[in-house]
Amino acid sequence: MIYEEKTIETIPVGPLGLIPLKSCAELGAKVDAWLVEWRKERESEHKSTIAFAGYQKDSYIIEAKTPRFGSGEAKGTIEESVRGDDLYFLVDVCNNSLTYSLCGMTNHMSPDDHFQDLKRVIAATTGKARRINVIMPFLYESRQHKRSSRESLDCALALQELTRMGVENIITFDAHDPRVQNAIPLKGFETVQPIYQFIKYLLKTETDLQIDSDHMMVISPDEGGMGRAVYFANVLGLDMGMFYKRRDYTKIVNGRNPIVAHEFLGSSVEGKDVIIVDDMISSGESMQDVAKELKRRKARKVFICATFGLFTNGLAKFDEYYENGIIDRILTTNLVYQTPELLSRPYYINVDMSKYIALIIDNLNHDDSLSELLNPTKRINRLLEQYRNK
């Protein structure tokens, strides 16, 4: 592990405690390993003072369990004292690999179940912690962020519910619409972009890329992701293109209006490597259609970067597109559950976010600013310089 240099200028808010729920156990263990390593190496004349009690530990993980009764109901339990601790709960609401018994039947856990378990474990701390922070990479119900006629506003309700339970900070990644924070204007809410990590892992795998506007282009698959693609293109110094979805508003299929066609706006992609940037791959149909359109316009290589790889319709279609040379690489993060099948695919690049989460937790525990972490422009420029020099 690379030691992360940090000058200690403030005392910790409280002894650090990580509570990764079962859905986030693997990611939580990696985050814990980074924090343990850094804090063992870190030197400070104040570390022996009472304010730094419990600063260096072999592990910051506090065991939490959510056992269930035969009826499917559950309870949350904390295995040790958390009085006065600065707690960080990690939960992956998209982890559908976990199951529980419901009246003798096996039930897969839904996002609703994971969110309910999070509230149970927070409730088990019974108000004794110094501060409660929630790291929820995929924001629960973030796709239901606005109201069309008679609909529920689930994301806003969930955020308000957490803050009423005493949560001070909510950290999420690539929120579908960051304006959901309007529901909790007096509490901390950060939506983090993993753009630096995408660039880092892409450049680590692809060694022959020419990163300039003559050889590369960034593509937004729809108008909703424009801001993300504009930032990506600006930090890399590239041109940007966009597709917009023409939908049939006379029909509803699987809860949405079906897409009739993808129309392209932008300069020619002929002979260029293209990076398609989006917040998630759900069924993957949009990404596949966009990749096919780009190849039809004679793009050289097609890379797909999405923060969350849900792959709700499986991987068969992506396998086919890879074999036919339509898609070259798919990059998604380990912020949500990844199936063993996905990790085994030759075209898949797993973008590890554990170090970034550890940095955020470390800064928050010291009440330090996050602005340097949330704006990675300097780090991206340094990375590009190293890549070009090689």
C-alpha positions in Angstrom: 0.0 0.0 0.0 1.1 3.5 -0.8 1.3 5.7 2.4 -1.1 8.7 2.1 0.7 11.8 3.5 -1.6 13.9 5.7 -0.7 16.7 8.1 -2.8 16.5 11.2 -4.1 19.9 11.9 -7.4 19.0 13.8 -8.2 16.5 16.4 -10.7 13.7 15.4 -14.4 14.3 15.9 -14.4 11.0 17.9 -12.8 7.5 17.8 -13.4 6.2 14.3 -15.9 3.3 13.8 -16.7 1.6 10.5 -20.0 -0.3 10.3 -20.2 -2.0 6.9 -23.5 -3.9 6.6 -23.4 -7.4 5.2 -24.2 -6.0 1.7 -21.0 -4.0 1.8 -18.7 -6.3 3.7 -16.0 -6.7 1.0 -15.7 -3.0 0.2 -15.8 -2.2 3.9 -12.8 -4.6 4.6 -10.8 -2.8 1.9 -11.6 0.6 3.2 -10.6 -0.5 6.7 -7.2 -1.9 5.4 -6.3 1.5 3.9 -7.2 3.4 7.1 -5.3 1.0 9.4 -2.2 1.3 7.2 -2.3 5.1 6.9 -2.8 5.7 10.6 0.0 3.3 11.6 2.4 5.2 9.4 1.2 8.7 10.4 3.3 10.7 12.8 2.0 13.4 15.1 3.3 14.8 18.4 -0.4 14.8 19.6 -1.1 11.1 19.1 -0.4 10.2 22.7 -3.0 12.8 24.0 -6.5 11.8 25.2 -8.1 13.5 22.1 -6.4 10.8 19.9 -7.5 7.8 22.1 -8.2 4.8 19.8 -6.6 6.6 16.8 -4.4 3.6 15.8 -6.2 0.2 15.8 -5.8 -3.1 14.1 -9.3 -2.6 12.7 -11.9 0.1 12.8 -14.8 -2.3 11.9 -17.5 -2.6 14.5 -19.5 -5.8 14.0 -23.2 -5.3 13.3 -25.8 -8.0 12.6 -29.4 -8.0 11.3 -30.8 -11.5 12.1 -34.3 -12.4 11.0 -37.2 -14.2 12.5 -38.9 -17.0 10.7 -41.6 -14.6 9.6 -39.0 -12.5 7.7 -39.0 -9.7 10.2 -35.6 -8.6 11.5 -33.7 -6.6 14.2 -30.4 -4.7 14.2 -27.7 -5.4 16.8 -24.3 -3.8 17.5 -21.6 -6.1 18.9 -19.7 -3.5 20.9 -20.0 -0.1 22.6 -20.1 2.9 20.2 -20.5 5.6 22.8 -18.8 8.8 21.7 -17.7 7.3 18.3 -17.7 8.9 14.9 -19.5 6.2 13.0 -19.5 5.5 9.2 -22.2 3.1 8.0 -21.6 1.5 4.5 -24.5 0.0 2.7 -25.0 -1.3 -0.9 -28.7 -1.3 -1.6 -28.2 -3.0 -4.9 -26.7 -6.2 -3.5 -29.2 -8.8 -4.7 -26.9 -11.8 -3.9 -28.0 -11.9 -0.2 -31.0 -14.0 0.8 -33.1 -14.6 3.9 -35.8 -17.1 4.9 -39.4 -16.0 4.7 -41.8 -18.6 6.1 -39.6 -21.4 4.7 -39.0 -19.8 1.3 -35.8 -18.1 0.1 -36.2 -14.4 -0.5 -33.5 -12.2 -2.2 -32.9 -8.9 -0.6 -34.3 -5.9 -2.4 -33.2 -2.2 -2.0 -36.1 -1.8 0.4 -34.7 -4.6 2.6 -31.2 -3.1 2.6 -32.5 0.4 3.5 -34.6 -1.1 6.3 -31.5 -2.9 7.7 -29.5 0.3 7.6 -32.2 2.0 9.7 -32.3 -0.9 12.1 -28.5 -0.8 12.7 -28.6 3.0 13.2 -31.4 2.5 15.7 -29.3 -0.1 17.5 -26.7 2.7 18.4 -29.6 4.3 20.4 -28.2 7.8 20.2 -24.9 7.0 21.9 -22.6 7.8 19.0 -20.9 11.2 18.7 -21.8 11.5 15.0 -23.5 9.3 12.5 -22.5 9.3 8.8 -23.9 7.1 6.0 -21.9 6.2 2.9 -24.5 4.9 0.4 -22.7 4.7 -3.0 -25.9 4.0 -4.9 -28.4 6.4 -3.4 -31.6 4.5 -2.4 -34.6 5.4 -4.7 -32.5 8.0 -6.5 -34.2 7.1 -9.8 -37.5 8.3 -8.2 -36.2 11.8 -7.6 -39.0 13.9 -9.2 -42.7 13.8 -9.4 -44.8 13.3 -12.5 -48.5 13.8 -11.6 -49.6 11.4 -8.7 -46.3 9.8 -7.7 -44.4 9.3 -4.5 -41.1 11.2 -3.9 -39.3 8.2 -2.4 -35.7 9.5 -2.5 -36.6 12.7 -0.6 -38.6 10.7 2.0 -35.7 8.4 2.5 -33.2 11.2 3.1 -35.5 12.9 5.5 -36.0 9.7 7.4 -32.3 9.2 7.8 -31.7 12.8 9.1 -34.6 12.4 11.5 -32.7 9.4 13.0 -29.7 11.6 13.6 -27.6 11.1 10.5 -25.3 14.2 10.0 -23.6 13.4 6.6 -24.7 11.4 3.7 -22.1 10.5 1.1 -23.2 9.1 -2.2 -21.6 8.6 -5.7 -22.9 10.0 -8.9 -26.5 10.7 -7.7 -29.0 10.4 -10.5 -30.0 14.0 -9.7 -28.0 15.9 -7.1 -30.9 18.2 -6.5 -32.4 15.6 -4.1 -30.3 17.2 -1.4 -32.9 20.0 -1.4 -34.9 17.6 0.8 -32.3 18.0 3.6 -30.9 21.5 3.3 -29.4 21.6 6.8 -27.5 18.4 6.7 -24.3 17.3 4.9 -24.9 15.7 1.5 -22.1 15.0 -1.0 -22.4 13.3 -4.4 -18.9 12.2 -5.6 -17.8 11.6 -9.2 -15.3 8.8 -9.8 -13.9 10.3 -13.0 -10.3 10.2 -11.8 -10.6 6.5 -11.1 -12.1 5.8 -14.5 -9.2 7.6 -16.2 -6.6 5.9 -14.0 -7.9 2.3 -14.7 -8.5 2.9 -18.4 -4.9 4.2 -18.9 -3.5 1.4 -16.8 -5.2 -1.2 -19.1 -5.0 0.6 -22.5 -1.4 1.6 -23.2 -1.7 2.9 -26.8 -4.2 5.7 -26.4 -3.6 9.2 -27.8 -5.5 11.6 -25.6 -6.2 14.6 -27.7 -9.2 15.9 -29.6 -7.9 14.5 -32.9 -7.9 10.9 -31.7 -10.5 10.7 -28.8 -14.0 11.9 -27.9 -16.3 11.8 -25.0 -20.0 10.8 -25.6 -23.0 11.3 -23.4 -25.7 8.6 -24.1 -28.5 11.0 -23.2 -29.2 14.6 -22.4 -29.5 13.8 -18.6 -25.8 12.9 -18.4 -24.5 16.1 -20.2 -22.9 17.7 -17.1 -20.9 14.5 -16.4 -19.6 14.2 -20.0 -18.8 17.9 -20.2 -16.6 17.7 -17.2 -14.9 14.5 -18.4 -14.2 16.1 -21.8 -12.9 19.3 -20.3 -10.4 17.7 -17.9 -9.1 15.5 -20.8 -9.1 18.3 -23.3 -11.4 16.4 -25.7 -14.5 17.2 -27.8 -17.9 16.0 -26.7 -20.9 14.5 -28.5 -24.3 13.5 -27.3 -27.2 11.2 -28.2 -30.8 12.0 -27.3 -33.5 9.4 -27.0 -36.6 9.7 -29.2 -39.3 7.9 -27.3 -42.8 6.6 -28.1 -45.0 8.4 -25.6 -48.1 6.5 -26.7 -46.9 3.3 -25.0 -45.5 2.2 -21.7 -43.2 -0.9 -21.5 -41.7 -2.1 -18.2 -42.8 1.2 -16.6 -41.3 3.6 -19.2 -41.8 4.9 -22.7 -39.9 2.7 -25.2 -37.0 4.3 -27.1 -37.6 4.6 -30.8 -34.2 5.9 -31.9 -30.9 7.5 -30.7 -30.1 10.7 -32.5 -26.5 12.0 -32.5 -25.3 15.5 -32.0 -21.6 16.3 -32.4 -18.7 16.2 -34.8 -17.5 13.1 -36.6 -16.2 10.1 -34.6 -14.6 8.4 -37.6 -11.3 6.8 -36.6 -11.5 8.1 -33.0 -11.5 6.2 -29.7 -14.8 7.1 -27.9 -15.6 7.1 -24.1 -19.3 6.7 -23.3 -19.9 8.1 -19.8 -23.0 7.4 -17.7 -24.1 7.0 -14.1 -25.3 3.4 -14.5 -25.8 0.4 -16.7 -29.2 -1.0 -15.8 -30.5 -3.3 -18.5 -27.7 -2.0 -20.8 -29.9 -1.5 -23.9 -29.2 2.2 -24.2 -25.4 1.7 -24.0 -25.6 -1.1 -26.6 -27.6 1.0 -29.0 -25.2 4.0 -28.6 -22.2 1.7 -29.1 -23.7 0.2 -32.2 -24.5 3.7 -33.6 -20.9 4.9 -32.9 -19.4 1.8 -34.6 -21.8 2.5 -37.6 -20.2 6.0 -37.7 -16.7 4.3 -37.9 -15.4 4.9 -34.3 -12.2 3.0 -33.7 -12.6 1.8 -30.1 -15.6 2.1 -27.8 -15.1 2.3 -24.0 -18.0 2.4 -21.6 -17.6 4.0 -18.2 -20.5 3.7 -15.8 -20.3 4.2 -12.0 -22.8 1.4 -11.3 -22.9 -1.8 -13.3 -26.3 -3.4 -12.4 -26.6 -5.5 -15.6 -30.2 -6.4 -14.8 -30.7 -8.3 -18.1 -27.5 -10.3 -17.8 -24.3 -10.2 -19.8 -25.1 -12.3 -22.9 -25.8 -9.2 -25.1 -22.5 -7.5 -23.9 -20.6 -10.7 -24.7 -22.0 -10.7 -28.2 -21.2 -7.1 -28.7 -17.6 -7.7 -27.5 -17.1 -10.7 -29.8 -18.4 -8.6 -32.7 -16.0 -5.8 -32.0 -18.7 -3.2 -31.1 -17.6 -2.8 -27.5 -13.9 -2.9 -26.4 -14.0 -2.3 -22.7 -16.6 -1.8 -19.9 -15.5 0.0 -16.7 -17.7 0.0 -13.6 -16.9 0.4 -10.0 -17.0 -2.0 -7.0 -19.4 0.4 -5.3 -22.2 -2.1 -6.0 -22.2 -5.9 -6.0 -20.3 -7.5 -8.9 -21.2 -11.0 -9.9 -18.3 -13.6 -10.4 -19.5 -13.8 -14.0 -18.9 -10.1 -14.6 -15.5 -10.1 -13.0 -14.4 -13.0 -15.2 -15.2 -11.2 -18.5 -12.2 -10.3 -20.6 -13.6 -6.9 -21.6 -14.5 -5.9 -18.0 -12.3 -3.5 -15.9 -13.1 -3.4 -12.2 -12.6 0.1 -10.8 -11.7 -0.1 -7.1 -13.1 2.8 -5.1 -12.0 1.7 -1.6 -9.0 4.1 -1.4 -11.2 7.1 -2.3 -13.8 6.2 0.3 -11.0 5.8 2.9 -9.7 9.3 2.1 -13.2 10.8 2.4 -13.7 9.0 5.8 -10.3 10.1 7.0 -10.9 13.7 6.1 -14.4 13.8 7.6 -13.2 12.2 10.9 -10.7 15.1 11.2 -13.4 17.6 10.1 -11.2 18.6 7.2 -12.3 20.0 3.9 -13.4 17.6 1.1 -13.0 20.1 -1.7 -9.6 18.8 -2.9 -11.0 15.3 -3.0 -14.2 16.2 -4.8 -12.3 18.2 -7.4 -9.7 15.8 -8.9 -8.5 18.1 -11.7 -4.9 18.3 -10.4 -4.6 14.5 -10.0 -6.0 13.9 -13.4 -3.6 16.3 -15.0 -0.7 14.7 -13.2 -1.9 11.2 -14.4 -2.1 12.4 -18.0 1.3 13.9 -17.9 2.8 10.6 -16.6 1.0 8.6 -19.3 2.1 10.9 -22.1 5.7 10.8 -20.9 5.8 7.0 -20.8 
